[in-house]
Amino acid sequence: MRLSELGGKEIVDVNRAERLGVLGQTDLEFDESGQITALIIPSVKWFGLMKSGQEIRVPWSDIKKVGADMVIIDFQENMPEH
């Protein structure tokens, strides 16, 4: 899959049954060989205003399925509450 094909997919956590964001509004973390190592998802509160300095780092190994419309993750760490 190409990086351009990931854009616009919703990120859904299977454990919390919650939409965390949309790829394209997140950052990707790469290693020195160009492999994606993590998704960096900004924490957003109501009305789209950013919480200062808070983000969710999801290791690529926690991504379970990339489908046509969404990315399913199985994230085990404690995440900030909205």
TIVO-2410 file (N, C-alpha, C; in nm, 3 decimals):
# residues 82
REC num residu      c1      c2      c3 atome chaine
REC   1      M   0.085  -0.118   0.000     N      A
REC   1      M   0.000   0.000   0.000    CA      A
REC   1      M   0.089   0.123   0.000     C      A
REC   2      R   0.050   0.221  -0.078     N      A
REC   2      R   0.125   0.346  -0.085    CA      A
REC   2      R   0.079   0.442   0.026     C      A
REC   3      L   0.170   0.528   0.065     N      A
REC   3      L   0.139   0.626   0.169    CA      A
REC   3      L   0.020   0.712   0.129     C      A
REC   4      S   0.010   0.747   0.002     N      A
REC   4      S  -0.102   0.831  -0.044    CA      A
REC   4      S  -0.237   0.761  -0.029     C      A
REC   5      E  -0.239   0.629  -0.026     N      A
REC   5      E  -0.363   0.553  -0.010    CA      A
REC   5      E  -0.411   0.549   0.135     C      A
REC   6      L  -0.325   0.584   0.230     N      A
REC   6      L  -0.363   0.585   0.370    CA      A
REC   6      L  -0.445   0.708   0.409     C      A
REC   7      G  -0.426   0.817   0.337     N      A
REC   7      G  -0.492   0.943   0.371    CA      A
REC   7      G  -0.643   0.932   0.372     C      A
REC   8      G  -0.706   0.993   0.472     N      A
REC   8      G  -0.851   0.997   0.482    CA      A
REC   8      G  -0.914   0.880   0.555     C      A
REC   9      K  -0.835   0.778   0.589     N      A
REC   9      K  -0.891   0.663   0.661    CA      A
REC   9      K  -0.908   0.698   0.808     C      A
REC  10      E  -1.021   0.657   0.865     N      A
REC  10      E  -1.046   0.679   1.007    CA      A
REC  10      E  -0.961   0.582   1.088     C      A
REC  11      I  -0.913   0.627   1.204     N      A
REC  11      I  -0.837   0.544   1.296    CA      A
REC  11      I  -0.932   0.506   1.409     C      A
REC  12      V  -0.954   0.375   1.427     N      A
REC  12      V  -1.049   0.326   1.527    CA      A
REC  12      V  -0.977   0.230   1.621     C      A
REC  13      D  -0.991   0.255   1.752     N      A
REC  13      D  -0.933   0.165   1.853    CA      A
REC  13      D  -1.036   0.058   1.888     C      A
REC  14      V  -1.000  -0.068   1.867     N      A
REC  14      V  -1.092  -0.179   1.891    CA      A
REC  14      V  -1.123  -0.195   2.040     C      A
REC  15      N  -1.031  -0.159   2.128     N      A
REC  15      N  -1.054  -0.174   2.273    CA      A
REC  15      N  -1.150  -0.071   2.328     C      A
REC  16      R  -1.140   0.051   2.283     N      A
REC  16      R  -1.226   0.158   2.333    CA      A
REC  16      R  -1.348   0.181   2.244     C      A
REC  17      A  -1.352   0.112   2.129     N      A
REC  17      A  -1.460   0.131   2.031    CA      A
REC  17      A  -1.480   0.280   2.005     C      A
REC  18      E  -1.367   0.346   1.974     N      A
REC  18      E  -1.367   0.491   1.962    CA      A
REC  18      E  -1.285   0.533   1.841     C      A
REC  19      R  -1.335   0.634   1.773     N      A
REC  19      R  -1.262   0.695   1.662    CA      A
REC  19      R  -1.159   0.790   1.720     C      A
REC  20      L  -1.032   0.771   1.683     N      A
REC  20      L  -0.925   0.852   1.738    CA      A
REC  20      L  -0.883   0.966   1.647     C      A
REC  21      G  -0.912   0.953   1.520     N      A
REC  21      G  -0.871   1.057   1.426    CA      A
REC  21      G  -0.880   1.006   1.284     C      A
REC  22      V  -0.821   1.084   1.194     N      A
REC  22      V  -0.819   1.050   1.053    CA      A
REC  22      V  -0.675   1.062   1.005     C      A
REC  23      L  -0.630   0.959   0.932     N      A
REC  23      L  -0.496   0.968   0.874    CA      A
REC  23      L  -0.493   1.085   0.777     C      A
REC  24      G  -0.393   1.164   0.788     N      A
REC  24      G  -0.386   1.290   0.714    CA      A
REC  24      G  -0.392   1.406   0.812     C      A
REC  25      Q  -0.457   1.382   0.926     N      A
REC  25      Q  -0.459   1.479   1.035    CA      A
REC  25      Q  -0.364   1.433   1.145     C      A
REC  26      T  -0.289   1.329   1.118     N      A
REC  26      T  -0.194   1.272   1.213    CA      A
REC  26      T  -0.054   1.285   1.156     C      A
REC  27      D   0.044   1.259   1.239     N      A
REC  27      D   0.182   1.254   1.194    CA      A
REC  27      D   0.226   1.109   1.191     C      A
REC  28      L   0.320   1.080   1.104     N      A
REC  28      L   0.379   0.947   1.097    CA      A
REC  28      L   0.523   0.958   1.145     C      A
REC  29      E   0.566   0.859   1.220     N      A
REC  29      E   0.705   0.854   1.267    CA      A
REC  29      E   0.777   0.746   1.185     C      A
REC  30      F   0.890   0.781   1.129     N      A
REC  30      F   0.967   0.689   1.045    CA      A
REC  30      F   1.101   0.657   1.111     C      A
REC  31      D   1.154   0.536   1.083     N      A
REC  31      D   1.290   0.505   1.126    CA      A
REC  31      D   1.387   0.547   1.015     C      A
REC  32      E   1.515   0.524   1.036     N      A
REC  32      E   1.617   0.568   0.941    CA      A
REC  32      E   1.609   0.495   0.806     C      A
REC  33      S   1.542   0.380   0.801     N      A
REC  33      S   1.528   0.306   0.674    CA      A
REC  33      S   1.402   0.346   0.597     C      A
REC  34      G   1.318   0.434   0.656     N      A
REC  34      G   1.197   0.479   0.590    CA      A
REC  34      G   1.073   0.401   0.626     C      A
REC  35      Q   1.082   0.305   0.718     N      A
REC  35      Q   0.966   0.229   0.763    CA      A
REC  35      Q   0.887   0.311   0.865     C      A
REC  36      I   0.755   0.302   0.857     N      A
REC  36      I   0.670   0.370   0.955    CA      A
REC  36      I   0.681   0.295   1.087     C      A
REC  37      T   0.711   0.368   1.195     N      A
REC  37      T   0.722   0.305   1.327    CA      A
REC  37      T   0.604   0.338   1.417     C      A
REC  38      A   0.536   0.452   1.393     N      A
REC  38      A   0.425   0.490   1.479    CA      A
REC  38      A   0.338   0.595   1.413     C      A
REC  39      L   0.214   0.602   1.461     N      A
REC  39      L   0.123   0.711   1.429    CA      A
REC  39      L   0.122   0.805   1.548     C      A
REC  40      I   0.128   0.933   1.525     N      A
REC  40      I   0.119   1.033   1.631    CA      A
REC  40      I  -0.013   1.105   1.610     C      A
REC  41      I  -0.108   1.080   1.700     N      A
REC  41      I  -0.243   1.133   1.687    CA      A
REC  41      I  -0.261   1.246   1.788     C      A
REC  42      P  -0.288   1.368   1.740     N      A
REC  42      P  -0.310   1.478   1.836    CA      A
REC  42      P  -0.439   1.456   1.913     C      A
REC  43      S  -0.436   1.487   2.042     N      A
REC  43      S  -0.559   1.483   2.123    CA      A
REC  43      S  -0.636   1.610   2.097     C      A
REC  44      V  -0.763   1.594   2.064     N      A
REC  44      V  -0.847   1.709   2.033    CA      A
REC  44      V  -0.964   1.712   2.129     C      A
REC  45      K  -0.994   1.829   2.181     N      A
REC  45      K  -1.112   1.840   2.266    CA      A
REC  45      K  -1.225   1.904   2.185     C      A
REC  46      W  -1.332   1.933   2.248     N      A
REC  46      W  -1.451   1.983   2.179    CA      A
REC  46      W  -1.419   2.104   2.093     C      A
REC  47      F  -1.493   2.120   1.988     N      A
REC  47      F  -1.484   2.230   1.893    CA      A
REC  47      F  -1.352   2.231   1.816     C      A
REC  48      G  -1.279   2.117   1.818     N      A
REC  48      G  -1.158   2.105   1.739    CA      A
REC  48      G  -1.038   2.178   1.794     C      A
REC  49      L  -1.045   2.227   1.916     N      A
REC  49      L  -0.932   2.298   1.975    CA      A
REC  49      L  -0.834   2.198   2.033     C      A
REC  50      M  -0.707   2.222   2.010     N      A
REC  50      M  -0.603   2.128   2.054    CA      A
REC  50      M  -0.576   2.144   2.203     C      A
REC  51      K  -0.554   2.032   2.270     N      A
REC  51      K  -0.502   2.035   2.406    CA      A
REC  51      K  -0.352   2.056   2.393     C      A
REC  52      S  -0.298   2.141   2.472     N      A
REC  52      S  -0.157   2.176   2.456    CA      A
REC  52      S  -0.067   2.059   2.490     C      A
REC  53      G   0.013   2.018   2.390     N      A
REC  53      G   0.118   1.919   2.411    CA      A
REC  53      G   0.074   1.775   2.426     C      A
REC  54      Q  -0.053   1.744   2.418     N      A
REC  54      Q  -0.096   1.606   2.436    CA      A
REC  54      Q  -0.115   1.539   2.302     C      A
REC  55      E  -0.067   1.417   2.294     N      A
REC  55      E  -0.082   1.337   2.173    CA      A
REC  55      E  -0.079   1.191   2.211     C      A
REC  56      I  -0.128   1.108   2.121     N      A
REC  56      I  -0.127   0.964   2.140    CA      A
REC  56      I  -0.028   0.905   2.041     C      A
REC  57      R   0.069   0.831   2.090     N      A
REC  57      R   0.167   0.765   2.003    CA      A
REC  57      R   0.127   0.618   1.994     C      A
REC  58      V   0.090   0.575   1.873     N      A
REC  58      V   0.047   0.438   1.850    CA      A
REC  58      V   0.155   0.366   1.771     C      A
REC  59      P   0.225   0.270   1.831     N      A
REC  59      P   0.326   0.194   1.757    CA      A
REC  59      P   0.263   0.121   1.637     C      A
REC  60      W   0.337   0.114   1.528     N      A
REC  60      W   0.288   0.048   1.406    CA      A
REC  60      W   0.249  -0.097   1.436     C      A
REC  61      S   0.314  -0.160   1.532     N      A
REC  61      S   0.283  -0.299   1.566    CA      A
REC  61      S   0.143  -0.315   1.625     C      A
REC  62      D   0.083  -0.206   1.674     N      A
REC  62      D  -0.053  -0.209   1.729    CA      A
REC  62      D  -0.161  -0.197   1.622     C      A
REC  63      I  -0.121  -0.171   1.497     N      A
REC  63      I  -0.217  -0.164   1.387    CA      A
REC  63      I  -0.250  -0.304   1.344     C      A
REC  64      K  -0.378  -0.340   1.351     N      A
REC  64      K  -0.421  -0.477   1.322    CA      A
REC  64      K  -0.475  -0.494   1.181     C      A
REC  65      K  -0.539  -0.390   1.125     N      A
REC  65      K  -0.598  -0.404   0.992    CA      A
REC  65      K  -0.611  -0.267   0.928     C      A
REC  66      V  -0.570  -0.259   0.802     N      A
REC  66      V  -0.592  -0.139   0.722    CA      A
REC  66      V  -0.694  -0.176   0.617     C      A
REC  67      G  -0.814  -0.120   0.628     N      A
REC  67      G  -0.921  -0.151   0.535    CA      A
REC  67      G  -0.942  -0.038   0.436     C      A
REC  68      A  -1.048  -0.049   0.359     N      A
REC  68      A  -1.079   0.051   0.258    CA      A
REC  68      A  -1.114   0.187   0.319     C      A
REC  69      D  -1.178   0.187   0.437     N      A
REC  69      D  -1.224   0.311   0.499    CA      A
REC  69      D  -1.161   0.344   0.632     C      A
REC  70      M  -1.102   0.244   0.697     N      A
REC  70      M  -1.050   0.270   0.831    CA      A
REC  70      M  -0.928   0.185   0.863     C      A
REC  71      V  -0.859   0.228   0.968     N      A
REC  71      V  -0.744   0.159   1.024    CA      A
REC  71      V  -0.785   0.114   1.163     C      A
REC  72      I  -0.779  -0.017   1.189     N      A
REC  72      I  -0.817  -0.072   1.319    CA      A
REC  72      I  -0.689  -0.092   1.400     C      A
REC  73      I  -0.688  -0.035   1.521     N      A
REC  73      I  -0.573  -0.052   1.608    CA      A
REC  73      I  -0.615  -0.125   1.736     C      A
REC  74      D  -0.519  -0.192   1.797     N      A
REC  74      D  -0.539  -0.261   1.925    CA      A
REC  74      D  -0.437  -0.201   2.020     C      A
REC  75      F  -0.475  -0.086   2.077     N      A
REC  75      F  -0.383  -0.006   2.158    CA      A
REC  75      F  -0.405  -0.039   2.304     C      A
REC  76      Q  -0.302  -0.086   2.374     N      A
REC  76      Q  -0.315  -0.134   2.510    CA      A
REC  76      Q  -0.279  -0.033   2.618     C      A
REC  77      E  -0.202   0.070   2.583     N      A
REC  77      E  -0.157   0.164   2.686    CA      A
REC  77      E  -0.269   0.256   2.729     C      A
REC  78      N  -0.249   0.320   2.846     N      A
REC  78      N  -0.346   0.418   2.893    CA      A
REC  78      N  -0.338   0.541   2.803     C      A
REC  79      M  -0.452   0.585   2.754     N      A
REC  79      M  -0.457   0.701   2.668    CA      A
REC  79      M  -0.528   0.812   2.742     C      A
REC  80      P  -0.496   0.936   2.709     N      A
REC  80      P  -0.564   1.047   2.776    CA      A
REC  80      P  -0.712   1.047   2.746     C      A
REC  81      E  -0.791   1.083   2.846     N      A
REC  81      E  -0.936   1.093   2.828    CA      A
REC  81      E  -0.967   1.226   2.761     C      A
REC  82      H  -1.073   1.229   2.681     N      A
REC  82      H  -1.114   1.353   2.614    CA      A
REC  82      H  -1.203   1.433   2.704     C      A
***
